[in-house]
C-alpha cells in the first residue's frame, strides 16, 4: 500500500539519522492516523439534538404514519432463514420479489419466486389473519394464525405486523406507557406494559426516522430486532426503508426466523392494485403446517 511504503521509507531515514526507536514508533503512529488507515475508518454519525419529551417524540413518529398510502412493487430481493426440523439445521431461501402490496394499516401481501418456482414464498396479513408459506424443499412449510388467538405480550416470532411496522405502516399507540431517553445520536422510545419493557424504538435524531425496533417477550427479554436503512420518500411526506433486516434474538436455534428485504423501487399502488383483496388462502399441500396460537407454532 502506498502509505505503508512511505512509512517504511521515513522510518529507514530516521534510523540512519540516529533517532531512537521510541521516536520512530511515534512517527509511525502519526502517519497511520493521518493516513486514515486507507479508507477503512468508519466515520461516526453526526449528532443532533433529540426531542424534549415523549409527547414531541411520539408526535414526530406519528406524523409519518399520517401520510401512509397503499404501495406496490415487483422489484427487489427477499431472503428468509428458518429452522428445518427434518434436517435439524438452518435453511436459507433467496427469492425475487414478484409482488409486494401494502395496504395500511394492517394488510400486506408478499410473493417471492425462486428461479422457475412461482410463489415459492407467500406472506400475508389482514385484519383477521396472518400467514406465511415457504414452498421449496427443504423448508416446505406453512404457518398461519388469527390475531384474535394471540396474546399481545406473547411475542410472535413469525409476525407480518413486524414487517408493517418496519415499513412505517402501523400507527403508534400514543396512549401506551412510553418513556424517552437519549443515547448519543439516537432518541430511544421505550414501551412498557404492566411494568415490563415490550418494545424499544431507536430513532436517529438528525432525520427522526426509526433505525431499529427491538421487540421483547412477556418477560421483557428481547426476541426480535428489526434494522431499517436507506430511507426514501415514496410519496409526499412518506418515507420507507429500502433495506430491512428482521432477526430473531433467541439462542434456541429452533426459534430462528430471519428476514432480509432489499427493495429496488416501490411506488404508490394503482387503483386496481389497491383494490386487490388480501385473504388467507386455503391450506396448501406442504410437508408441515403450523397454527400459531399465543406466539407458539402447533403442528397440525
C-alpha positions as a Markdown table, in Angstrom:
| # | Residue | x | y | z |
|---|---|---|---|---|
| 1 | Unk | 0.0 | 0.0 | 0.0 |
| 2 | Unk | 1.3 | 3.5 | -0.8 |
| 3 | Unk | 1.0 | 4.8 | 2.7 |
| 4 | Unk | 2.9 | 1.8 | 4.1 |
| 5 | Unk | 5.8 | 2.3 | 1.6 |
| 6 | Unk | 6.0 | 5.9 | 2.6 |
| 7 | Unk | 6.0 | 5.0 | 6.3 |
| 8 | Unk | 8.9 | 2.4 | 5.8 |
| 9 | Unk | 11.0 | 4.9 | 3.9 |
| 10 | Unk | 10.6 | 7.6 | 6.6 |
| 11 | Unk | 11.4 | 5.0 | 9.3 |
| 12 | Unk | 14.6 | 4.0 | 7.5 |
| 13 | Unk | 15.7 | 7.6 | 7.1 |
| 14 | Unk | 15.1 | 8.3 | 10.8 |
| 15 | Unk | 17.2 | 5.2 | 11.7 |
| 16 | Unk | 20.1 | 6.5 | 9.6 |
| 17 | Unk | 19.8 | 9.9 | 11.3 |
| 18 | Unk | 20.1 | 8.3 | 14.7 |
| 19 | Unk | 16.5 | 8.7 | 16.0 |
| 20 | Unk | 15.5 | 6.5 | 18.9 |
| 21 | Unk | 13.1 | 3.5 | 18.4 |
| 22 | Unk | 10.6 | 5.3 | 20.6 |
| 23 | Unk | 10.6 | 8.4 | 18.4 |
| 24 | Unk | 10.4 | 6.2 | 15.2 |
| 25 | Unk | 7.4 | 4.4 | 16.7 |
| 26 | Unk | 5.6 | 7.7 | 17.5 |
| 27 | Unk | 6.2 | 8.9 | 13.9 |
| 28 | Unk | 4.8 | 5.7 | 12.5 |
| 29 | Unk | 1.6 | 6.0 | 14.7 |
| 30 | Unk | 1.2 | 9.6 | 13.5 |
| 31 | Unk | 1.5 | 8.6 | 9.8 |
| 32 | Unk | -1.0 | 5.8 | 10.4 |
| 33 | Unk | -3.6 | 8.1 | 12.0 |
| 34 | Unk | -3.2 | 10.9 | 9.4 |
| 35 | Unk | -3.5 | 8.4 | 6.6 |
| 36 | Unk | -6.9 | 7.2 | 8.0 |
| 37 | Unk | -5.8 | 3.5 | 7.6 |
| 38 | Unk | -6.6 | 3.7 | 3.9 |
| 39 | Unk | -10.4 | 4.0 | 3.6 |
| 40 | Unk | -11.4 | 1.7 | 6.5 |
| 41 | Unk | -12.2 | 4.2 | 9.2 |
| 42 | Unk | -15.9 | 4.4 | 9.9 |
| 43 | Unk | -17.0 | 8.0 | 10.5 |
| 44 | Unk | -19.3 | 8.4 | 13.5 |
| 45 | Unk | -22.8 | 9.6 | 12.8 |
| 46 | Unk | -23.4 | 13.3 | 13.2 |
| 47 | Unk | -25.2 | 14.0 | 16.5 |
| 48 | Unk | -28.3 | 16.2 | 16.5 |
| 49 | Unk | -30.5 | 17.3 | 19.4 |
| 50 | Unk | -33.3 | 14.9 | 20.3 |
| 51 | Unk | -36.8 | 15.7 | 21.2 |
| 52 | Unk | -37.5 | 17.4 | 24.5 |
| 53 | Unk | -40.1 | 14.9 | 25.8 |
| 54 | Unk | -42.2 | 11.8 | 25.0 |
| 55 | Unk | -45.1 | 13.8 | 23.5 |
| 56 | Unk | -42.8 | 15.5 | 21.0 |
| 57 | Unk | -41.2 | 12.3 | 20.0 |
| 58 | Unk | -44.4 | 10.3 | 19.5 |
| 59 | Unk | -45.9 | 13.2 | 17.5 |
| 60 | Unk | -42.9 | 13.2 | 15.2 |
| 61 | Unk | -43.2 | 9.4 | 14.6 |
| 62 | Unk | -47.0 | 9.6 | 14.3 |
| 63 | Unk | -46.8 | 12.4 | 11.6 |
| 64 | Unk | -45.0 | 9.8 | 9.3 |
| 65 | Unk | -47.9 | 7.4 | 9.5 |
| 66 | Unk | -50.4 | 10.1 | 8.8 |
| 67 | Unk | -49.1 | 10.2 | 5.2 |
| 68 | Unk | -49.5 | 6.4 | 4.6 |
| 69 | Unk | -50.8 | 5.3 | 1.2 |
| 70 | Unk | -51.1 | 1.9 | -0.5 |
| 71 | Unk | -47.8 | 0.9 | -2.1 |
| 72 | Unk | -46.7 | -1.7 | -4.7 |
| 73 | Unk | -43.5 | -3.1 | -6.2 |
| 74 | Unk | -42.4 | -6.1 | -8.1 |
| 75 | Unk | -38.7 | -5.3 | -7.9 |
| 76 | Unk | -36.4 | -6.4 | -5.1 |
| 77 | Unk | -34.8 | -9.2 | -3.2 |
| 78 | Unk | -36.1 | -11.2 | -0.3 |
| 79 | Unk | -34.3 | -13.8 | 1.8 |
| 80 | Unk | -35.7 | -15.9 | 4.6 |
| 81 | Unk | -33.9 | -18.2 | 7.1 |
| 82 | Unk | -35.8 | -20.8 | 9.1 |
| 83 | Unk | -35.1 | -23.9 | 11.2 |
| 84 | Unk | -35.6 | -27.2 | 9.3 |
| 85 | Unk | -36.9 | -29.8 | 11.8 |
| 86 | Unk | -36.3 | -32.7 | 9.4 |
| 87 | Unk | -32.6 | -31.9 | 8.8 |
| 88 | Unk | -32.0 | -30.3 | 12.3 |
| 89 | Unk | -30.3 | -27.2 | 10.7 |
| 90 | Unk | -31.0 | -23.7 | 9.5 |
| 91 | Unk | -32.1 | -23.3 | 5.9 |
| 92 | Unk | -31.9 | -20.1 | 3.9 |
| 93 | Unk | -34.0 | -19.3 | 0.8 |
| 94 | Unk | -33.2 | -16.4 | -1.6 |
| 95 | Unk | -36.1 | -15.1 | -3.6 |
| 96 | Unk | -37.0 | -12.4 | -6.1 |
| 97 | Unk | -39.9 | -10.2 | -5.1 |
| 98 | Unk | -42.8 | -10.7 | -7.6 |
| 99 | Unk | -45.4 | -8.8 | -5.6 |
| 100 | Unk | -45.2 | -6.6 | -2.6 |
| 101 | Unk | -48.5 | -4.9 | -1.9 |
| 102 | Unk | -49.0 | -2.8 | 1.3 |
| 103 | Unk | -52.4 | -1.6 | 2.3 |
| 104 | Unk | -52.3 | 0.5 | 5.5 |
| 105 | Unk | -52.9 | 0.0 | 8.3 |
| 106 | Unk | -53.0 | -3.8 | 8.6 |
| 107 | Unk | -52.7 | -5.5 | 5.2 |
| 108 | Unk | -49.6 | -6.8 | 3.4 |
| 109 | Unk | -49.0 | -9.3 | 0.7 |
| 110 | Unk | -45.6 | -10.5 | -0.4 |
| 111 | Unk | -45.0 | -13.1 | -3.1 |
| 112 | Unk | -41.5 | -14.3 | -3.9 |
| 113 | Unk | -40.2 | -16.5 | -6.7 |
| 114 | Unk | -37.2 | -18.8 | -6.6 |
| 115 | Unk | -35.8 | -19.3 | -10.1 |
| 116 | Unk | -38.5 | -21.1 | -12.0 |
| 117 | Unk | -40.6 | -21.8 | -8.9 |
| 118 | Unk | -43.6 | -19.5 | -8.8 |
| 119 | Unk | -44.9 | -18.4 | -5.4 |
| 120 | Unk | -42.0 | -20.0 | -3.6 |
| 121 | Unk | -42.8 | -17.8 | -0.7 |
| 122 | Unk | -46.1 | -16.1 | 0.2 |
| 123 | Unk | -46.6 | -13.9 | 3.2 |
| 124 | Unk | -49.8 | -12.1 | 4.1 |
| 125 | Unk | -51.7 | -10.3 | 6.7 |
| 126 | Unk | -55.2 | -8.7 | 7.0 |
| 127 | Unk | -57.3 | -7.5 | 9.9 |
| 128 | Unk | -58.2 | -11.1 | 10.8 |
| 129 | Unk | -55.4 | -13.5 | 9.8 |
| 130 | Unk | -51.7 | -13.8 | 9.1 |
| 131 | Unk | -49.8 | -16.5 | 7.2 |
| 132 | Unk | -46.6 | -17.4 | 5.5 |
| 133 | Unk | -45.7 | -20.3 | 3.2 |
| 134 | Unk | -42.3 | -21.3 | 2.1 |
| 135 | Unk | -42.7 | -23.9 | -0.6 |
| 136 | Unk | -39.3 | -25.1 | -1.9 |
| 137 | Unk | -37.6 | -28.1 | -0.2 |
| 138 | Unk | -36.1 | -28.4 | 2.3 |
| 139 | Unk | -38.3 | -25.9 | 4.2 |
| 140 | Unk | -41.7 | -26.6 | 2.5 |
| 141 | Unk | -43.9 | -25.4 | 5.4 |
| 142 | Unk | -46.9 | -23.2 | 6.1 |
| 143 | Unk | -47.6 | -21.1 | 9.2 |
| 144 | Unk | -50.8 | -19.3 | 9.9 |
| 145 | Unk | -52.8 | -17.8 | 12.7 |
| 146 | Unk | -55.6 | -15.4 | 13.7 |
| 147 | Unk | -54.9 | -12.2 | 15.5 |
| 148 | Unk | -57.7 | -12.9 | 18.0 |
| 149 | Unk | -55.7 | -16.0 | 19.1 |
| 150 | Unk | -52.6 | -14.0 | 20.0 |
| 151 | Unk | -51.8 | -12.6 | 23.4 |
| 152 | Unk | -50.4 | -9.1 | 22.9 |
| 153 | Unk | -47.5 | -10.0 | 25.2 |
| 154 | Unk | -46.8 | -13.4 | 23.6 |
| 155 | Unk | -44.1 | -12.2 | 21.2 |
| 156 | Unk | -45.0 | -13.8 | 17.9 |
| 157 | Unk | -41.8 | -14.7 | 16.1 |
| 158 | Unk | -43.5 | -15.1 | 12.7 |
| 159 | Unk | -45.4 | -11.9 | 12.6 |
| 160 | Unk | -46.2 | -9.8 | 9.5 |
| 161 | Unk | -47.0 | -6.9 | 11.8 |
| 162 | Unk | -43.3 | -6.6 | 12.4 |
| 163 | Unk | -42.7 | -6.0 | 8.7 |
| 164 | Unk | -45.6 | -3.5 | 8.6 |
| 165 | Unk | -44.1 | -1.6 | 11.5 |
| 166 | Unk | -40.6 | -1.7 | 10.0 |
| 167 | Unk | -42.1 | -0.1 | 6.8 |
| 168 | Unk | -43.7 | 2.6 | 8.9 |
| 169 | Unk | -47.2 | 1.4 | 8.1 |
| 170 | Unk | -48.7 | 0.8 | 11.5 |
| 171 | Unk | -49.8 | 3.6 | 13.8 |
| 172 | Unk | -48.1 | 4.3 | 17.1 |
| 173 | Unk | -50.2 | 3.6 | 20.2 |
| 174 | Unk | -49.7 | 7.1 | 21.8 |
| 175 | Unk | -51.8 | 6.2 | 24.8 |
| 176 | Unk | -49.4 | 3.4 | 25.9 |
| 177 | Unk | -46.8 | 3.8 | 28.6 |
| 178 | Unk | -43.8 | 5.3 | 26.8 |
| 179 | Unk | -40.6 | 6.8 | 28.1 |
| 180 | Unk | -37.9 | 8.7 | 26.3 |
| 181 | Unk | -34.1 | 8.6 | 26.7 |
| 182 | Unk | -31.3 | 9.9 | 24.5 |
| 183 | Unk | -28.3 | 7.6 | 23.6 |
| 184 | Unk | -25.8 | 9.6 | 21.6 |
| 185 | Unk | -27.2 | 10.1 | 18.1 |
| 186 | Unk | -30.4 | 8.4 | 18.9 |
| 187 | Unk | -33.6 | 9.0 | 20.8 |
| 188 | Unk | -34.9 | 5.8 | 22.4 |
| 189 | Unk | -38.6 | 5.3 | 22.9 |
| 190 | Unk | -39.4 | 2.5 | 25.4 |
| 191 | Unk | -42.8 | 1.0 | 25.8 |
| 192 | Unk | -43.8 | -0.8 | 29.0 |
| 193 | Unk | -46.8 | -3.0 | 29.7 |
| 194 | Unk | -47.5 | -3.9 | 33.3 |
| 195 | Unk | -44.0 | -2.8 | 34.2 |
| 196 | Unk | -42.3 | -4.9 | 31.6 |
| 197 | Unk | -40.4 | -3.5 | 28.6 |
| 198 | Unk | -42.1 | -4.8 | 25.5 |
| 199 | Unk | -40.6 | -2.6 | 22.7 |
| 200 | Unk | -37.9 | -0.1 | 22.0 |
| 201 | Unk | -37.7 | 2.3 | 19.1 |
| 202 | Unk | -34.2 | 3.7 | 18.2 |
| 203 | Unk | -34.7 | 7.0 | 16.3 |
| 204 | Unk | -31.9 | 8.8 | 14.6 |
| 205 | Unk | -32.3 | 12.4 | 15.8 |
| 206 | Unk | -31.0 | 14.1 | 12.6 |
| 207 | Unk | -33.8 | 12.9 | 10.4 |
| 208 | Unk | -36.0 | 11.4 | 13.1 |
| 209 | Unk | -36.5 | 8.1 | 11.3 |
| 210 | Unk | -36.6 | 4.8 | 13.1 |
| 211 | Unk | -33.4 | 2.8 | 12.6 |
| 212 | Unk | -34.0 | -0.1 | 14.9 |
| 213 | Unk | -37.0 | -1.7 | 16.6 |
| 214 | Unk | -36.5 | -4.2 | 19.5 |
| 215 | Unk | -39.3 | -6.4 | 20.5 |
| 216 | Unk | -39.4 | -8.2 | 23.8 |
| 217 | Unk | -41.5 | -11.2 | 25.1 |
| 218 | Unk | -43.8 | -11.1 | 28.1 |
| 219 | Unk | -40.9 | -11.3 | 30.4 |
| 220 | Unk | -39.0 | -8.4 | 29.0 |
| 221 | Unk | -36.5 | -10.5 | 27.1 |
| 222 | Unk | -35.5 | -9.3 | 23.6 |
| 223 | Unk | -36.7 | -11.7 | 21.0 |
| 224 | Unk | -36.8 | -9.8 | 17.6 |
| 225 | Unk | -34.7 | -7.0 | 16.2 |
| 226 | Unk | -35.6 | -5.1 | 13.1 |
| 227 | Unk | -32.9 | -2.9 | 11.4 |
| 228 | Unk | -34.0 | -0.2 | 8.9 |
| 229 | Unk | -31.9 | 1.7 | 6.5 |
| 230 | Unk | -31.8 | 3.5 | 3.2 |
| 231 | Unk | -35.0 | 5.5 | 3.6 |
| 232 | Unk | -36.5 | 7.1 | 0.5 |
| 233 | Unk | -39.5 | 9.3 | 0.0 |
| 234 | Unk | -42.2 | 7.3 | -1.9 |
| 235 | Unk | -44.9 | 9.8 | -1.7 |
| 236 | Unk | -45.1 | 13.4 | -0.3 |
| 237 | Unk | -44.1 | 13.2 | 3.4 |
| 238 | Unk | -44.0 | 9.4 | 3.5 |
| 239 | Unk | -40.5 | 7.7 | 3.7 |
| 240 | Unk | -39.9 | 4.0 | 4.0 |
| 241 | Unk | -36.7 | 2.0 | 4.4 |
| 242 | Unk | -35.5 | 0.2 | 1.3 |
| 243 | Unk | -33.3 | -2.1 | 3.4 |
| 244 | Unk | -35.0 | -4.1 | 6.2 |
| 245 | Unk | -33.5 | -6.9 | 8.3 |
| 246 | Unk | -35.6 | -8.7 | 10.8 |
| 247 | Unk | -33.8 | -11.2 | 13.1 |
| 248 | Unk | -34.8 | -13.4 | 15.9 |
| 249 | Unk | -32.6 | -13.0 | 19.0 |
| 250 | Unk | -33.4 | -16.3 | 20.6 |
| 251 | Unk | -30.5 | -18.6 | 21.5 |
| 252 | Unk | -32.7 | -21.5 | 20.6 |
| 253 | Unk | -31.9 | -22.5 | 17.0 |
| 254 | Unk | -35.4 | -23.8 | 16.6 |
| 255 | Unk | -36.8 | -20.3 | 17.1 |
| 256 | Unk | -34.7 | -18.8 | 14.3 |
| 257 | Unk | -36.7 | -16.7 | 11.9 |
| 258 | Unk | -34.6 | -14.2 | 9.9 |
| 259 | Unk | -35.8 | -12.0 | 7.0 |
| 260 | Unk | -33.9 | -9.6 | 4.8 |
| 261 | Unk | -35.6 | -7.3 | 2.2 |
| 262 | Unk | -33.8 | -5.1 | -0.3 |
| 263 | Unk | -36.2 | -3.0 | -2.5 |
| 264 | Unk | -35.1 | -1.7 | -5.9 |
| 265 | Unk | -38.2 | 0.6 | -6.1 |
| 266 | Unk | -41.7 | 1.0 | -4.7 |
| 267 | Unk | -44.5 | 3.2 | -5.9 |
| 268 | Unk | -48.0 | 4.3 | -4.9 |
| 269 | Unk | -50.4 | 1.5 | -5.8 |
| 270 | Unk | -52.7 | 2.0 | -8.7 |
| 271 | Unk | -56.4 | 1.9 | -8.0 |
| 272 | Unk | -56.6 | -1.7 | -9.3 |
| 273 | Unk | -53.7 | -2.8 | -7.1 |
| 274 | Unk | -55.1 | -1.1 | -4.1 |
| 275 | Unk | -58.5 | -2.8 | -4.6 |
| 276 | Unk | -56.9 | -6.3 | -4.5 |
| 277 | Unk | -58.4 | -8.3 | -1.7 |
| 278 | Unk | -55.9 | -9.9 | 0.6 |
| 279 | Unk | -57.4 | -13.1 | 2.1 |
| 280 | Unk | -55.7 | -16.1 | 3.7 |
| 281 | Unk | -55.6 | -18.9 | 1.0 |
| 282 | Unk | -56.6 | -22.4 | 1.6 |
| 283 | Unk | -54.0 | -24.5 | 3.4 |
| 284 | Unk | -51.5 | -25.6 | 0.7 |
| 285 | Unk | -50.0 | -29.0 | 0.2 |
| 286 | Unk | -46.8 | -28.8 | 2.1 |
| 287 | Unk | -44.7 | -31.1 | 4.4 |
| 288 | Unk | -45.5 | -29.2 | 7.6 |
| 289 | Unk | -48.4 | -26.9 | 8.7 |
| 290 | Unk | -48.3 | -24.9 | 11.9 |
| 291 | Unk | -51.0 | -22.9 | 13.6 |
| 292 | Unk | -49.7 | -20.0 | 15.6 |
| 293 | Unk | -51.5 | -19.6 | 19.0 |
| 294 | Unk | -50.2 | -17.2 | 21.6 |
| 295 | Unk | -46.9 | -17.0 | 19.7 |
| 296 | Unk | -46.3 | -20.7 | 19.6 |
| 297 | Unk | -46.4 | -22.9 | 16.5 |
| 298 | Unk | -48.5 | -26.0 | 16.9 |
| 299 | Unk | -48.1 | -28.6 | 14.1 |
| 300 | Unk | -51.4 | -29.7 | 12.5 |
